[in-house]
Amino acid sequence: MGRLIQIKFNTDLAESLGLTGKQNIYVQFKIDKSGNVSEIKASAKHIKLKKEAIRVVGKIPKMIPGKQRGENFEVMYTLPIVFEVRN
């Protein structure tokens, strides 16, 4: 999952928005009972970074859902995306 984010996330976007230094984006999402990513929410310094994070997390392929006592269940994840903009 982390590798996909590294490859797909457009870090140049922050520089084009005039942002500098360390950028922290937090993405929260659910892996549903079928293993699909759903209910993606993000927080970032700029709305375009937020939208980019949601776009990239939406590309995560189907995963193995959580299991408890032999039953599939939904799992919430929080994924930090951290990078530094250097001029």
N, C-alpha and C positions, 0 to 999 in steps of 0.2 A: 504494500500500500504506500509506504513512504517513498519508494523508488518512483512509482507512478506520479506522485505529487511533484517530486523533484524534476521529472522530465516534462510534465505537462504544464506546470504553473509558470505563468509569464512574469518573471521577476522584473523585467524591463518596464513593466507597467508602472511600478512605484516611482522609478526615476522619471518617467515621462509625466507623472503627476506632480513632480517637484519635491517628492519626499526624499529624505536622506536618513542615513543611520539605520539602526536595527528596526525591522518591521515585524510585529507580532500579529498574527491572524489566528483566531481560534474558531475552529469549525466543529459543530456538534451535529451528529447524525445518528440515525438508528439503522441497525441491521435487522430487518424484519424476520419473521418465522420462516420465510422462504429463502433468506440470504440476500435479499435485495437492499440496496442503500435507499433510505427514505428520510423524510423530515429533516432535510439539511438546513442548518442555520449557521450563520457566521458573524463574527464581529471583527472589524478592522478599522484603521484610521480613515479610510476613504471608501466610499460606496463601490467604486470600481474594483478595489482589491477584494472587497466582500463578495461581489458578483463573480470575480475570477475564482475565488476559493470555492464557491458553491458549484461553479461550472466544472472545475477539476475533480472535486469529490464526487460529483455526479457520474464521472467516468469510471469510478471504481467498479470492477466487474463483480458479478455475483459471488458471494462469499458463503462459507459454511456457517449456518446460524448457530446461536448458542443452544446448548442442550442441558436439560436438567431432568433427572429421572426418566431419561429416554424421550422426553418431549422437547420439541423445538420451542425456543422463546426469543423474544426481541431483546436486543442488547443496544444500549446507548454508548456512543463513543464520543470523546472529545479529542480532536486532533489539532495540535499546535502546528502552525506553519511559520517558521522563523527564518528570516534572511536579512542580509545587510545590503543597503544601497551605498555603493561607493562611487564618488564622482571622480 
